[in-house]
Amino acid sequence: IASAGLCAIPGLPASGGAVAALRDAGGDLSAHRSRLLTPALVRQAAVIVALASTHRDQIRENHPDAGQRLFLLRSFDAAAAVHDRDIDDPVGAGAAAYRLCRERITAAIPGLVEFLTTLS
C-alpha cells in the first residue's frame, strides 16, 4: 500500500491536522512523507484509490492506463450515498474537517479490504 498525491510536494510530512486526527484514533503519521503520483506508480498499482471524483478524473485523464483499477474510496463504504462519495481535502480547515475525513476513510476501509482479498 502506498500513498501519492496529484499536487504533492515530495518529502513533506503530513499536516498537523492530519497527524492530530489520526493520533486521536490511535494512529501515527510521523513517518509519512508526501510523494507525487507518477506513471511508474500507476503502472505498478493493482488498485488505485482516489478520495475525490476530481482526483479520480484527473488520474484517468493523465493516466488512461489506470482504467478499471481506479476507484473512489467511498465506493467501498456501503453506507455512503451514491451522490456523496467524495472525501474533501481538509487542508486549511479546522479539526472537525480532519475528523470527518478520518471518519469517512475509516468507514470505507473494511469494504476496501474485502475487495482487495478478492483479487488474485
PADREN-248011 format. One record per residue: residue number from 1; residue in three letters; x, y, z of N, C-alpha, C in turn. Coordinates in Angstrom, 2 decimals, m for minus. Example, Ala and Ser with C-alpha at 12.3 -4.5 7.8 and 13.67 -1.06 7.14 Angstrom:
<lopas>
LOPA   resi   resn       nxx       nyy       nzz      caxx      cayy      cazz       cxx       cyy       czz
LOPA      1    Ala     13.19     m5.69      7.80     12.30     m4.50      7.80     13.20     m3.30      7.80
LOPA      2    Ser     12.85     m2.25      7.08     13.67     m1.06      7.14     12.90      0.03      7.87
</lopas>
This chain:
<lopas>
LOPA   resi   resn       nxx       nyy       nzz      caxx      cayy      cazz       cxx       cyy       czz
LOPA      1    Ile      0.86     m1.17      0.00      0.00      0.00      0.00      0.90      1.22      0.00
LOPA      2    Ala      0.59      2.17     m0.87      1.38      3.38     m0.99      0.45      4.57     m1.12
LOPA      3    Ser      0.94      5.72     m0.73      0.19      6.96     m0.83      0.93      7.90     m1.75
LOPA      4    Ala      0.18      8.56     m2.63      0.77      9.54     m3.54     m0.29     10.57     m3.89
LOPA      5    Gly      0.15     11.79     m4.14     m0.78     12.87     m4.43     m0.58     13.44     m5.82
LOPA      6    Leu     m1.58     14.13     m6.29     m1.53     14.73     m7.62     m0.75     16.04     m7.63
LOPA      7    Cys     m0.76     16.76     m6.53     m0.07     18.05     m6.44      0.88     18.09     m5.25
LOPA      8    Ala      1.30     16.95     m4.79      2.14     16.87     m3.59      3.52     17.45     m3.84
LOPA      9    Ile      4.07     18.05     m2.80      5.47     18.45     m2.80      6.21     17.29     m2.13
LOPA     10    Pro      7.01     16.57     m2.88      7.65     15.37     m2.34      8.46     15.62     m1.06
LOPA     11    Gly      8.31     14.69     m0.12      9.11     14.71      1.08      8.54     15.44      2.28
LOPA     12    Leu      7.38     16.06      2.13      6.81     16.80      3.26      6.09     15.85      4.21
LOPA     13    Pro      6.12     16.16      5.52      5.36     15.35      6.47      3.86     15.65      6.33
LOPA     14    Ala      3.05     14.80      6.93      1.60     15.03      6.95      1.32     16.33      7.71
LOPA     15    Ser      0.22     16.97      7.37     m0.15     18.22      8.04     m0.42     17.97      9.52
LOPA     16    Gly     m0.28     19.01     10.30     m0.53     18.90     11.74     m1.94     18.43     12.03
LOPA     17    Gly     m2.91     18.90     11.25     m4.30     18.48     11.45     m4.49     16.99     11.19
LOPA     18    Ala     m3.84     16.47     10.16     m3.94     15.04      9.85     m3.26     14.21     10.93
LOPA     19    Val     m2.10     14.67     11.38     m1.37     13.96     12.44     m2.23     13.88     13.70
LOPA     20    Ala     m2.85     15.02     14.08     m3.68     15.07     15.29     m4.92     14.19     15.15
LOPA     21    Ala     m5.58     14.24     14.00     m6.80     13.45     13.80     m6.50     11.96     13.88
LOPA     22    Leu     m5.40     11.53     13.31     m5.07     10.11     13.37     m4.58      9.72     14.76
LOPA     23    Arg     m3.81     10.60     15.39     m3.34     10.32     16.76     m4.52     10.13     17.69
LOPA     24    Asp     m5.57     10.95     17.54     m6.76     10.84     18.38     m7.44      9.48     18.23
LOPA     25    Ala     m7.20      8.82     17.11     m7.79      7.49     16.86     m6.78      6.37     17.08
LOPA     26    Gly     m5.62      6.72     17.64     m4.61      5.71     17.94     m3.61      5.45     16.83
LOPA     27    Gly     m3.62      6.28     15.80     m2.70      6.10     14.68     m1.48      7.00     14.76
LOPA     28    Asp     m0.53      6.76     13.88      0.72      7.52     13.89      1.14      7.82     12.45
LOPA     29    Leu      1.16      9.09     12.11      1.58      9.52     10.77      2.99     10.11     10.77
LOPA     30    Ser      3.73      9.95     11.84      5.02     10.63     11.96      6.01     10.22     10.86
LOPA     31    Ala      5.91      9.03     10.35      6.84      8.58      9.31      6.36      8.91      7.89
LOPA     32    His      5.14      9.40      7.76      4.59      9.68      6.42      5.32     10.84      5.76
LOPA     33    Arg      5.61     10.68      4.48      6.15     11.74      3.66      5.40     11.75      2.34
LOPA     34    Ser      5.12     12.93      1.84      4.36     13.07      0.60      5.21     12.67     m0.61
LOPA     35    Arg      4.51     12.24     m1.64      5.16     11.98     m2.92      4.13     12.14     m4.03
LOPA     36    Leu      4.62     12.38     m5.23      3.76     12.56     m6.39      3.35     11.22     m6.98
LOPA     37    Leu      2.15     11.20     m7.53      1.71     10.04     m8.29      2.42     10.10     m9.64
LOPA     38    Thr      3.20      9.09     m9.93      3.98      9.05    m11.16      3.46      7.96    m12.09
LOPA     39    Pro      3.80      8.04    m13.36      3.41      6.97    m14.27      3.90      5.60    m13.79
LOPA     40    Ala      5.08      5.55    m13.20      5.61      4.27    m12.70      4.74      3.72    m11.58
LOPA     41    Leu      4.30      4.57    m10.65      3.42      4.11     m9.58      2.10      3.60    m10.14
LOPA     42    Val      1.56      4.30    m11.12      0.30      3.88    m11.74      0.47      2.51    m12.40
LOPA     43    Arg      1.56      2.32    m13.12      1.81      1.03    m13.78      1.94     m0.11    m12.77
LOPA     44    Gln      2.57      0.17    m11.63      2.82     m0.87    m10.63      1.60     m1.21     m9.79
LOPA     45    Ala      0.63     m0.32     m9.73     m0.51     m0.49     m8.82     m1.52     m1.50     m9.34
LOPA     46    Ala     m1.92     m2.40     m8.45     m3.01     m3.32     m8.77     m4.34     m2.59     m8.66
LOPA     47    Val     m4.42     m1.66     m7.72     m5.62     m0.87     m7.47     m5.18      0.56     m7.16
LOPA     48    Ile     m5.92      1.52     m7.68     m5.65      2.93     m7.41     m6.91      3.50     m6.79
LOPA     49    Val     m6.78      4.11     m5.63     m7.93      4.62     m4.89     m7.80      6.13     m4.73
LOPA     50    Ala     m8.80      6.86     m5.18     m8.84      8.31     m5.06     m9.85      8.71     m4.00
LOPA     51    Leu     m9.61      9.84     m3.35    m10.54     10.31     m2.32    m11.67     11.14     m2.91
LOPA     52    Ala    m11.43     11.79     m4.03    m12.44     12.68     m4.61    m12.59     12.41     m6.10
LOPA     53    Ser    m13.79     12.65     m6.60    m14.04     12.40     m8.02    m13.18     13.28     m8.91
LOPA     54    Thr    m12.85     14.49     m8.46    m11.96     15.34     m9.25    m10.58     14.71     m9.36
LOPA     55    His    m10.12     14.08     m8.29     m8.83     13.38     m8.33     m8.91     12.18     m9.26
LOPA     56    Arg     m9.99     11.41     m9.12    m10.18     10.24     m9.98    m10.17     10.66    m11.45
LOPA     57    Asp    m10.89     11.73    m11.75    m10.98     12.18    m13.14     m9.63     12.66    m13.66
LOPA     58    Gln     m8.87     13.34    m12.81     m7.54     13.81    m13.21     m6.59     12.63    m13.43
LOPA     59    Ile     m6.67     11.64    m12.57     m5.85     10.43    m12.75     m6.22      9.75    m14.06
LOPA     60    Arg     m7.51      9.63    m14.30     m7.99      8.98    m15.53     m7.49      9.74    m16.77
LOPA     61    Glu     m7.52     11.06    m16.70     m7.08     11.88    m17.83     m5.56     11.77    m18.04
LOPA     62    Asn     m4.80     11.82    m16.97     m3.34     11.80    m17.07     m2.75     10.40    m17.23
LOPA     63    His     m3.51      9.40    m16.81     m3.03      8.02    m16.84     m4.15      7.11    m17.37
LOPA     64    Pro     m4.43      7.17    m18.66     m5.53      6.36    m19.21     m5.38      4.87    m18.92
LOPA     65    Asp     m4.15      4.43    m18.70     m3.92      3.01    m18.42     m4.41      2.61    m17.03
LOPA     66    Ala     m4.81      3.57    m16.19     m5.35      3.24    m14.86     m6.67      2.49    m14.99
LOPA     67    Gly     m7.45      2.84    m16.00     m8.67      2.15    m16.36     m9.49      1.56    m15.24
LOPA     68    Gln     m9.69      0.26    m15.31    m10.56     m0.46    m14.38     m9.94     m0.63    m12.99
LOPA     69    Arg     m8.72     m0.16    m12.80     m8.07     m0.27    m11.48     m8.32      0.95    m10.62
LOPA     70    Leu     m9.07      1.91    m11.11     m9.25      3.20    m10.44    m10.63      3.28     m9.78
LOPA     71    Phe    m10.64      3.60     m8.48    m11.87      3.63     m7.69    m11.88      4.85     m6.77
LOPA     72    Leu    m13.08      5.25     m6.38    m13.25      6.21     m5.28    m13.28      5.42     m3.98
LOPA     73    Leu    m12.58      5.89     m2.97    m12.53      5.17     m1.71    m13.91      4.94     m1.12
LOPA     74    Arg    m14.76      5.97     m1.14    m16.08      5.81     m0.52    m17.01      4.89     m1.30
LOPA     75    Ser    m16.61      4.47     m2.49    m17.42      3.47     m3.19    m17.36      2.13     m2.47
LOPA     76    Phe    m16.41      1.97     m1.55    m16.30      0.76     m0.74    m17.05      0.87      0.58
LOPA     77    Asp    m17.69      2.00      0.82    m18.47      2.22      2.03    m19.95      2.10      1.67
LOPA     78    Ala    m20.56      1.00      2.04    m21.96      0.74      1.68    m22.90      1.80      2.21
LOPA     79    Ala    m22.53      2.48      3.29    m23.40      3.50      3.88    m23.28      4.85      3.19
LOPA     80    Ala    m22.28      5.02      2.35    m22.09      6.31      1.66    m23.09      6.44      0.52
LOPA     81    Ala    m23.76      7.56      0.47    m24.72      7.81     m0.60    m23.99      7.91     m1.94
LOPA     82    Val    m24.61      7.42     m2.98    m24.00      7.44     m4.31    m23.64      8.86     m4.73
LOPA     83    His    m24.45      9.83     m4.36    m24.20     11.22     m4.74    m23.23     11.94     m3.79
LOPA     84    Asp    m22.73     11.25     m2.77    m21.84     11.87     m1.79    m20.64     10.97     m1.53
LOPA     85    Arg    m19.90     10.67     m2.58    m18.78      9.74     m2.45    m17.43     10.43     m2.32
LOPA     86    Asp    m17.39     11.75     m2.42    m16.11     12.46     m2.30    m15.72     12.63     m0.84
LOPA     87    Ile    m14.42     12.58     m0.59    m13.87     12.94      0.71    m13.09     14.22      0.47
LOPA     88    Asp    m13.58     15.31      1.04    m12.96     16.61      0.83    m11.60     16.68      1.50
LOPA     89    Asp    m10.67     17.35      0.85     m9.34     17.59      1.41     m9.49     18.59      2.55
LOPA     90    Pro     m9.10     18.22      3.77     m9.29     19.11      4.91     m8.20     20.17      5.08
LOPA     91    Val     m7.19     20.18      4.22     m6.09     21.14      4.38     m6.65     22.56      4.41
LOPA     92    Gly     m6.25     23.30      5.44     m6.71     24.67      5.61     m7.98     24.79      6.42
LOPA     93    Ala     m8.61     23.67      6.73     m9.83     23.69      7.53     m9.48     23.33      8.98
LOPA     94    Gly    m10.46     23.34      9.83    m10.24     23.07     11.25    m10.23     21.59     11.58
LOPA     95    Ala    m10.10     21.32     12.87    m10.01     19.95     13.38    m11.23     19.12     13.01
LOPA     96    Ala    m12.42     19.73     12.98    m13.63     18.98     12.64    m13.56     18.42     11.22
LOPA     97    Ala    m12.99     19.18     10.30    m12.87     18.70      8.92    m11.91     17.52      8.84
LOPA     98    Tyr    m10.84     17.56      9.62     m9.90     16.44      9.66    m10.54     15.20     10.27
LOPA     99    Arg    m11.33     15.41     11.31    m12.02     14.26     11.93    m13.02     13.64     10.96
LOPA    100    Leu    m13.77     14.48     10.24    m14.73     13.97      9.25    m14.00     13.17      8.17
LOPA    101    Cys    m12.89     13.70      7.70    m12.09     13.00      6.70    m11.65     11.64      7.25
LOPA    102    Arg    m11.12     11.63      8.47    m10.69     10.38      9.11    m11.85      9.39      9.22
LOPA    103    Glu    m13.01      9.87      9.64    m14.17      9.00      9.81    m14.62      8.40      8.48
LOPA    104    Arg    m14.62      9.21      7.43    m15.03      8.70      6.11    m14.04      7.69      5.56
LOPA    105    Ile    m12.76      7.95      5.75    m11.75      6.99      5.32    m11.90      5.69      6.10
LOPA    106    Thr    m12.03      5.81      7.41    m12.15      4.64      8.28    m13.37      3.79      7.91
LOPA    107    Ala    m14.48      4.44      7.59    m15.71      3.71      7.24    m15.56      2.91      5.95
LOPA    108    Ala    m14.71      3.36      5.05    m14.55      2.68      3.76    m13.53      1.55      3.80
LOPA    109    Ile    m12.67      1.53      4.79    m11.57      0.55      4.82    m12.06     m0.90      4.85
LOPA    110    Pro    m13.05     m1.27      5.66    m13.47     m2.68      5.63    m13.92     m3.15      4.24
LOPA    111    Gly    m14.66     m2.32      3.53    m15.09     m2.69      2.18    m13.93     m2.78      1.21
LOPA    112    Leu    m12.98     m1.87      1.35    m11.79     m1.92      0.50    m10.99     m3.19      0.78
LOPA    113    Val    m10.79     m3.51      2.04    m10.06     m4.73      2.39    m10.77     m5.96      1.83
LOPA    114    Glu    m12.08     m6.00      1.96    m12.86     m7.12      1.42    m12.64     m7.24     m0.09
LOPA    115    Phe    m12.68     m6.10     m0.79    m12.45     m6.09     m2.23    m11.04     m6.59     m2.56
LOPA    116    Leu    m10.06     m6.10     m1.83     m8.67     m6.49     m2.11     m8.44     m7.98     m1.92
LOPA    117    Thr     m9.16     m8.58     m0.98     m8.99    m10.02     m0.75     m9.55    m10.86     m1.90
LOPA    118    Thr    m10.39    m10.25     m2.74    m10.94    m10.99     m3.89     m9.99    m10.99     m5.08
LOPA    119    Leu     m8.97    m10.14     m5.04     m8.02    m10.07     m6.15     m7.05    m11.23     m6.08
LOPA    120    Ser     m6.67    m11.72     m7.24     m5.71    m12.84     m7.22     m4.34    m12.41     m7.65
</lopas>
